[in-house]
Amino acid sequence: MSAAARREDEHPPTTIATVAAMTSPAPAPLASAVLDTLFRHARTQNGWLPRPVSEASLRELYDLWRWGPTAANGQPARVVFVMTPEGKARLRPCLSPGNVDKTMGAPVTAVIGYDVGFHEHLPRLFPHSPSARDGFVGEHNIPRAEASAFRNGTLQGAYLMIAARALGLDCGPMSGFDHAAVDREFFAGTSIRSNFLCNLGYGDPTKLFGRLPRLSFEECCRVV
Ligand SMILES: Cc1cc2nc3c(=O)[nH]c(=O)nc-3n(C[C@H](O)[C@H](O)[C@H](O)COP(=O)(O)O)c2cc1C
């Protein structure tokens, strides 16, 4: 493992709080109905009920998904919540044809991006390791910064979706769009790049596609 990679893996010293957490009984699994809401019954939505989502709800959502873990606590995800007619009009020409109607009809479309300059915040976000930022600075570290930003920003996008479901919102993730066009429209002059879009709101059950199969444990997993 390189010195830079080791820095990303460093952890703060164990504190009294973490010792207490380690010695308390393991939490029980969540109720089966909650697991249904988060996973088994949750669906990708293609149409939306005419019920708005407030900015207060989006702030509540952020207060939940921001706690999901990221390498070196780097938190590279950056999100633009598009919810005004003007914002939707800017997004529309960037979308694949099959994603236009569902996106125009959604109360909110989250443009989920990742900041390849995320490491500039590491001195504040990972303060016990003052050198953490160094492993991402400079031309030669660009691939490493991009990989870390994409990996951890994608994880944060997944946290956003699970948090949205936990708060009673439905999701409709999409990668069918022109990334360069979205970057020009929403992230110009920044070090942020678009990753995926996610419509948010209250799904119209009449617009659902059929549930598709999932791979089995044997197909996906190995125990060694
Ligand atoms: C990152 C990502 C990108 C996706 N892109 C699109 C898309 O561009 N258009 C679309 O209609 N559905 C898109 N989907 C929806 C998937 O096809 C859908 O989530 C999958 O088939 C599972 O559906 P289910 O959640 O209803 O079981 C995308 C999903 C994800 C997670």
The ligand as an SDF file (V2000), in Angstrom:
LIG
                    3D

 31 33  0  0  0  0  0  0  0  0999 V2000
  -27.3990    4.7570  -11.7430 C   0  0  0  0  0  0  0  0  0  0  0  0
  -28.7190    4.3880  -12.3870 C   0  0  0  0  0  0  0  0  0  0  0  0
  -28.9970    4.8340  -13.6470 C   0  0  0  0  0  0  0  0  0  0  0  0
  -30.2260    4.5490  -14.2390 C   0  0  0  0  0  0  0  0  0  0  0  0
  -30.5260    5.1090  -15.4520 N   0  0  0  0  0  0  0  0  0  0  0  0
  -31.7880    5.0630  -15.9020 C   0  0  0  0  0  0  0  0  0  0  0  0
  -32.1940    5.8420  -17.0070 C   0  0  0  0  0  0  0  0  0  0  0  0
  -31.4130    6.5980  -17.6000 O   0  0  0  0  0  0  0  0  0  0  0  0
  -33.4830    5.7640  -17.4140 N   0  0  0  0  0  0  0  0  0  0  0  0
  -34.3800    4.9540  -16.7850 C   0  0  0  0  0  0  0  0  0  0  0  0
  -35.5370    4.9320  -17.1960 O   0  0  0  0  0  0  0  0  0  0  0  0
  -34.0290    4.2070  -15.7220 N   0  0  0  0  0  0  0  0  0  0  0  0
  -32.7680    4.2450  -15.2530 C   0  0  0  0  0  0  0  0  0  0  0  0
  -32.4050    3.5420  -14.1300 N   0  0  0  0  0  0  0  0  0  0  0  0
  -33.4150    2.6920  -13.4700 C   0  0  0  0  0  0  0  0  0  0  0  0
  -33.0450    1.1950  -13.4210 C   0  0  0  0  0  0  0  0  0  0  0  0
  -33.3130    0.5770  -14.6390 O   0  0  0  0  0  0  0  0  0  0  0  0
  -33.8600    0.5810  -12.2670 C   0  0  0  0  0  0  0  0  0  0  0  0
  -33.4310    1.1800  -11.0660 O   0  0  0  0  0  0  0  0  0  0  0  0
  -33.6770   -0.9320  -12.1560 C   0  0  0  0  0  0  0  0  0  0  0  0
  -34.1870   -1.5850  -13.2840 O   0  0  0  0  0  0  0  0  0  0  0  0
  -34.3390   -1.4620  -10.9010 C   0  0  0  0  0  0  0  0  0  0  0  0
  -35.7030   -1.1370  -10.8580 O   0  0  0  0  0  0  0  0  0  0  0  0
  -36.5230   -1.3210   -9.4970 P   0  0  0  0  0  0  0  0  0  0  0  0
  -35.8760   -0.4510   -8.4840 O   0  0  0  0  0  0  0  0  0  0  0  0
  -37.9220   -0.8700   -9.8030 O   0  0  0  0  0  0  0  0  0  0  0  0
  -36.4670   -2.7690   -9.1170 O   0  0  0  0  0  0  0  0  0  0  0  0
  -31.1850    3.7560  -13.5510 C   0  0  0  0  0  0  0  0  0  0  0  0
  -30.8710    3.2950  -12.2570 C   0  0  0  0  0  0  0  0  0  0  0  0
  -29.6690    3.6040  -11.6780 C   0  0  0  0  0  0  0  0  0  0  0  0
  -29.3890    3.1430  -10.2770 C   0  0  0  0  0  0  0  0  0  0  0  0
  1  2  1  0
  2  3  1  0
  2 30  2  0
  3  4  2  0
  4  5  1  0
  4 28  1  0
  5  6  2  0
  6  7  1  0
  6 13  1  0
  7  8  2  0
  7  9  1  0
  9 10  1  0
 10 11  2  0
 10 12  1  0
 12 13  2  0
 13 14  1  0
 14 15  1  0
 14 28  1  0
 15 16  1  0
 16 17  1  0
 16 18  1  0
 18 19  1  0
 18 20  1  0
 20 21  1  0
 20 22  1  0
 22 23  1  0
 23 24  1  0
 24 25  2  0
 24 26  1  0
 24 27  1  0
 28 29  2  0
 29 30  1  0
 30 31  1  0
M  END
$$$$
